Every structure is written in structure tokens, then in C-alpha cells.
């Protein structure tokens, strides 16, 4: 059964409809029989080589709209983010007796530069896995002072050791959309219609991982690609730890009945909207992370969970207050204000969460989760 929703997207401009990315997506829809699952559409919109949002040469990351960026990440906001996180990374390197850091989706290279600066010679090699050629070039430029210790890969190696870091990585992985009409579940996909693209739903056996009193008309997400990614990491990480920082919730909060629109969001020029079928390729498409699903996938694949907490709590546990005090003594008020946004509840402090995982060695008391661990809520 196919259900065509009423909220079809208006036709795009002639230039947008004729863009190489739109032509590629239209061909994919036609090849798929006229209906493309949303996760496959999202993958093309973000990662189609040379065309997708993350695969072109634009500046996605930056502190202010004037930089030409679309959103700000914690390491772009304040260098104290990486300097503080480095303390957790150092402890994990020591606990696993490894000397390599792996960063997935390194963005502009800001976090890599901060970690390399703070960790010094404790890191023998810093490996970046990034699908975007244009972002790799930006990273190479930014990380030139550390070039002897940095390498780039475009795919996961067969075997790894070390500490893995992913900041705002999981939220950018394609999601499947599910729609509840009050009687049955549908998977939402993309079709050609009205001169542009529109949503259409197919009946599906897929379900959210948590039973809830969903309101008719609810649209929500499931995250098989992010879960598969974590399972693959577990298969290939022989010895090490992993820390993922992202906005999200445990599934009890993710699938609240009142969250009728799900968490899918788009970002452009530091403004957010909920229409992924507009300005395709010119804006980010993202969804919050279901940290319960990530934890379960990780445990099933052989990881142990070190902890789960808010970004604010992790940074404070790792000594951010001391670094902020130093900035205050220097009367560096801009640095202090920026760092405050990392931990403020109404900014990044509570929305962003951190999960820590370990494999190949006994679990250790990670300093980032020493106080305020919320693992029991996963």
C-alpha cells in the first residue's frame, strides 16, 4: 500500500531542478521504481561525490554566518573544547596502552588541531577517516603544523587500535523515516511529483525500537546506518576506546508521544528548517541520535559502555572550569563567553550528550563520567 501525504514539496526553481545533483537523485528514483527510501535520498543529498552537501567545496563549519558557514560546532566555537576533551583521550590512550587517535568526520580539522596540540607526543599518529575530498583539503591546510603525524583514509581499515573520536558524526548518518497514521506504520520515501520532489509512504514492517502511544500523524526516525557503523567499529577495533559527542536522547525521550514531528532538521546560514526537499545540496540534513540504540548495538558487537552523560558534565569532569578560570585571569572575556556556551543548559551543554565505549581491555573509570553518569537511563 502506498500513501501520498498532503505535505508534498512545492516545485523547485528551474535551475534547482536542472542541477547535476537533482538529475542524479531523479535517476536514482527512476531506477528504484519511482520511490526512493528517505535514507538513500539523504545519502545522495549529503554525500554524492562532488555534488552532495558534504562533498562540495563550501564552508559548512564556522562560528558566525558572516564566515559563509551554515552551523557552528563545539571545536569551532572554542579551542577549550578540544583542550578539555584531550584529558579524556589521554586517559583512554593510557588505559588501552595505545598511541593512535582516530577521528571520523573531522570537519574543518579544528578538533584534530586542538587534540594534537594538547596531547603532544603522546599521539604517535592521528588518523582521519573522511568521505569528503574537499573537507580533507581544508583539514590538510589546518593541520600542516602536525603533518608528520596525520594521515587520511577514505574507508575503515580492517584492523584498528587506539582511541576513536566522533564529534557530530552520528547525526549526519542517513536515517529511515517512519510515519504512523493511527493504524499502521509506513516508511517515508521520495518521489518525483509536481515538477520537483515530494514525499510518499509505503506500508512497512519496520517499527521504532520502543513501543509508545504514538499520536496519529507522527513521523519519526530509526538509525540502522549509525548502528551498523558502530558494529563495524567493534569488529575492527582490536583494542581501544571510542567517544561520540552529539545531540540526542535515550529512546525513552526520543520516542515521546508528543514528539510528533521527529527530530529531522536542516541547517543553512545558521538557520534551521524542517524541509529536506528544499535547497537540496545547499544545506545540512540531520537527525538526533538515539543513544540507547547506539549503546545496544555497541554492546551486542563486543563493546562495553564506559559511560553516558551530557557534554557539560563531561567537560566539567575533565577540567573545563580550570581552563575557564585561566581565561578569566587573563581577562579573556570572549574566550570565556564562548566556553560558557559549551556547558550552558540552553546552549550545547544539555542538548549534546557523550557516550564512551571500550573494547579489547577491561573497562576503566573514565574521568569524563566520574560525576553525572546517566548510563542507567539508556
Secondary structure as UniProt FT lines:
FT   STRAND          2..3
FT   HELIX           14..17
FT   HELIX           20..31
FT   TURN            32..33
FT   STRAND          36..37
FT   HELIX           38..47
FT   TURN            49..51
FT   HELIX           53..55
FT   HELIX           65..67
FT   HELIX           74..77
FT   HELIX           80..96
FT   STRAND          100..104
FT   TURN            107..108
FT   HELIX           110..119
FT   HELIX           120..122
FT   STRAND          125..129
FT   HELIX           133..142
FT   HELIX           144..149
FT   STRAND          150..153
FT   STRAND          160..167
FT   HELIX           170..172
FT   STRAND          176..180
FT   STRAND          185..193
FT   TURN            194..195
FT   STRAND          196..203
FT   TURN            216..217
FT   STRAND          218..222
FT   HELIX           224..236
FT   STRAND          237..249
FT   HELIX           251..254
FT   TURN            257..258
FT   TURN            260..261
FT   STRAND          265..268
FT   TURN            269..270
FT   STRAND          271..273
FT   TURN            276..277
FT   TURN            280..281
FT   STRAND          284..286
FT   STRAND          289..290
FT   HELIX           291..301
FT   STRAND          304..310
FT   HELIX           311..317
FT   TURN            318..319
FT   HELIX           320..329
FT   TURN            330..331
FT   HELIX           333..343
FT   TURN            345..351
FT   STRAND          352..359
FT   HELIX           367..369
FT   HELIX           375..377
//
